[in-house]
Amino acid sequence: MSTTPAIIAVDWGTSSFRLWLMSNDGTVLSEHRSDEGMNEVAERGFETVLESHLSALSIPETLPVVICGMAGSRQGWVEAGYIDTPADVTTISRHATIVPDVARQIIIIPGLAVRSMSEPDVMRGEETQLLGAHLEMPGGERYCMPGTHSKWVSMDGAMVTGFETFMTGELFATISARTILVHSTGGEGPVDANDPAFLTGVRDGWTRPEKTTHHLFSIRAAQLLHDRGPDENRARLSGLLIGAEFAGAGIKGEEQIALVASGALHRLYQAALSECGVQVRDIDADVAVRSGLVEAWHRFSNRSGDLKRA
Amino acid sequence: MSTTPAIIAVDWGTSSFRLWLMSNDGTVLSEHRSDEGMNEVAERGFETVLESHLSALSIPETLPVVICGMAGSRQGWVEAGYIDTPADVTTISRHATIVPDVARQIIIIPGLAVRSMSEPDVMRGEETQLLGAHLEMPGGERYCMPGTHSKWVSMDGAMVTGFETFMTGELFATISARTILVHSTGGEGPVDANDPAFLTGVRDGWTRPEKTTHHLFSIRAAQLLHDRGPDENRARLSGLLIGAEFAGAGIKGEEQIALVASGALHRLYQAALSECGVQVRDIDADVAVRSGLVEAWHRFSNRSGDLKRA
């Protein structure tokens, strides 16, 4: 286990910034999180924000930085493009974009795209998690990656053969804060994965997804007619949207899914998948993205062979 | 055709106020619309707003007012309660609430409720439209009432046997303005009912409602990968949500539906229902609510028999 700083790994999303100082063998030497996501940073400049974190940690200019996430989008730092599926996650760093005109060596990992005309799709950040997940636990076929925009990914070995995004997390946030349901779901407490209202919601969303926009309104009616409280209503809303996602992903039960998640989202999705009879293989999303970033850097710098021998 | 003012009919919703001065036989003598809906009016007071309109029209204090809509909700003027389904729309005015402590005679029509524990539902305003629709064109069995919260109503003669609300209109407004799709659907132009993107959206939402939250994100991806423009994206979003509503309402095609709608919503739903092979009977929503309000007043004041003989 090395304690020599070698790589700075950054997952830079729309609303969050996470930085890890890593050794060459993937040991985490320090961690930095903030809400300086892409939306927050655009005006101050990505380099300014990154260097302020690095100088706070006294990190020398010789250390390279590898970045995944929305920092590589058109509205981000430098556009890192998309690789079309089917795509081998172990080769994504071949297409990494080098950030120009900076003192340090900084690369940004590209996203993946499904370039279909009828149902196109994109991901950015998850491709790096998938690389890490593939290294942590090879052999999975379907990966569920919950979030603001949940991804369901089909893989054959290291090859991403296809994926679908569901707007579950963003719909939950928007519907609970910006529609008539604000009166029924008020407050922002976390949803309890064991709340029967959550699990009933999952089952209703999964078995009758066509009723989702009706079931949403029914949450308001339940408050008016039956005095249902905000915690229960928020749990049901979350369950309905997650269940509808499962229906869209074609979950049949009695199958195995790799769940790439951390924290509260992991608890919710694990409970929800179990409710539908799915066997879950857990992959920690934080571990996966760090492993993916380090591996991508090694492959980019052509040192992965040497390091593994070291 | 009488030209003697006899009744003031008011449809007072969440975001709109519509007032008609009517004769006893239902002739419209004048019309007044504003955006002084419930949300707008709560602070100024309902009576102040109503009387300011009536004095602008020089309407004498002897004329009664009959109101339907959200003015009768708990957050409205005076709570007018709900009648449980099954409910006979010709008898709703028996349960009307008389507004206390006002100079004029003012009544508010109650809403309807489905008091189920698993899928409760409420309506307020549509019950009066249904009374009018029943009078205008008796014999329908299913009514589609599009709007912010679209209603699908089953009737047996004058009896409402059940209904379901879908949050279609509110979801369209919120998703296009408050999620990542704002970048793809920008602007607020009306959706063209003949746009192929609208009709394809209807078909996709109707035949694969379980994919709706995926299809929503795919609108964003289509903009990024294929440069799809905002009009087309907004049309597809509208179509997907309306199609999902049809799936939830159990539309099979080759059936007859009474469409209670006006203006732009009428055009969209008529095109969408036709796309799914449904035969549409048109009932103008404005006409229906006025007829319903006048009929409710007549029945309330026990004068309907006399008037019909006059």
Interface residues (C-beta under 8 A of the other chain):
Chain A: R74 Y82 A113 V114 R115 M117 E119 P120 D121 V122 H149 E164 T165 F166 M167 T168 E170 L171 T174 I175 R178 T179 I180 P209 E210 K211 T212 T213 H214 H215 L216 F217 S218 R220 A221 A222 L224 L225 H226 L241 A244 E245 A247 G248
Chain B: R74 Y82 A113 V114 R115 M117 E119 P120 D121 V122 H149 E164 T165 F166 M167 T168 E170 L171 T174 I175 R178 T179 I180 P209 E210 K211 T212 T213 H214 H215 L216 F217 S218 R220 A221 A222 L224 L225 H226 L241 A244 E245 A247 G248
